[in-house]
Amino acid sequence: MKILSAAEIEQAKLDPATVFDSPEGVLRASLSPDDKKSILGRWEEDAEALILATDEGMEPSENRRTPGELWAAIQAALETLED
């Protein structure tokens, strides 16, 4: 379980990919459910922007997952929190 400092939590809320390797990592972190939802929600916005950018012809970055795969992983993580 990853334990984060207050600064890391705030950074994750602004740019989750700089703190976590994957949406699943957010679930494993020692965070409140509200913090997890906030971080995953931000990551969802970022993934949607990436999907739009690639649909408009921008080349995807060198991520391990495509924007669509990332979005699906975020959705799965959010569903896990809801359960």
C-alpha positions as CSV (number, residue, x, y, z in Angstrom):
1,M,0.0,0.0,0.0
2,K,1.4,3.3,-1.1
3,I,1.4,6.0,1.6
4,L,1.5,9.6,0.3
5,S,2.5,12.9,1.8
6,A,0.0,15.7,1.7
7,A,2.0,17.3,-1.1
8,E,1.9,14.1,-3.1
9,I,-1.9,13.9,-2.6
10,E,-2.3,17.4,-3.9
11,Q,-0.1,16.7,-6.9
12,A,-2.0,13.6,-7.6
13,K,-5.3,15.6,-7.7
14,L,-3.7,18.0,-10.3
15,D,-1.8,15.4,-12.4
16,P,-2.4,11.8,-11.3
17,A,0.1,10.3,-13.8
18,T,3.0,12.1,-12.1
19,V,2.3,10.2,-8.8
20,F,0.7,6.9,-9.9
21,D,1.7,4.4,-12.6
22,S,-1.9,3.4,-13.2
23,P,-5.5,3.9,-12.0
24,E,-5.2,0.6,-10.1
25,G,-2.4,2.2,-8.1
26,V,-4.8,4.8,-6.8
27,L,-7.0,2.0,-5.4
28,R,-4.0,0.5,-3.6
29,A,-2.9,3.8,-2.1
30,S,-3.6,4.7,1.5
31,L,-6.2,7.4,0.7
32,S,-9.7,8.2,1.7
33,P,-12.4,7.1,-0.7
34,D,-13.1,10.8,-1.5
35,D,-9.5,11.4,-2.4
36,K,-9.4,8.3,-4.6
37,K,-12.6,9.5,-6.4
38,S,-11.1,13.0,-6.8
39,I,-7.8,11.7,-8.3
40,L,-9.6,9.2,-10.6
41,G,-12.0,11.9,-11.7
42,R,-9.1,14.1,-12.7
43,W,-7.5,11.2,-14.5
44,E,-10.7,10.6,-16.3
45,E,-10.8,14.2,-17.6
46,D,-7.2,13.8,-18.7
47,A,-8.0,10.5,-20.5
48,E,-11.0,12.1,-22.3
49,A,-8.8,15.0,-23.5
50,L,-6.2,12.5,-24.8
51,I,-9.0,10.6,-26.6
52,L,-10.2,13.8,-28.2
53,A,-6.7,14.9,-29.2
54,T,-5.9,11.6,-30.8
55,D,-9.2,11.6,-32.6
56,E,-8.2,15.0,-34.0
57,G,-4.9,13.6,-35.4
58,M,-2.4,14.2,-32.5
59,E,0.0,11.3,-32.0
60,P,-0.4,9.5,-28.7
61,S,2.5,9.7,-26.3
62,E,4.7,6.8,-25.4
63,N,2.3,5.6,-22.7
64,R,1.9,1.9,-22.1
65,R,-1.9,2.2,-22.6
66,T,-3.8,3.9,-25.4
67,P,-6.1,6.7,-24.2
68,G,-9.1,4.4,-24.6
69,E,-7.5,1.6,-22.5
70,L,-6.5,4.2,-19.9
71,W,-10.1,5.5,-19.8
72,A,-11.5,1.9,-19.4
73,A,-9.0,1.3,-16.5
74,I,-10.2,4.5,-14.8
75,Q,-13.8,3.5,-15.2
76,A,-13.1,0.0,-13.8
77,A,-11.3,1.7,-10.8
78,L,-14.2,4.0,-10.2
79,E,-16.7,1.1,-10.3
80,T,-14.6,-0.7,-7.7
81,L,-14.9,2.3,-5.4
82,E,-18.6,2.4,-5.8
83,D,-18.9,-1.3,-4.7
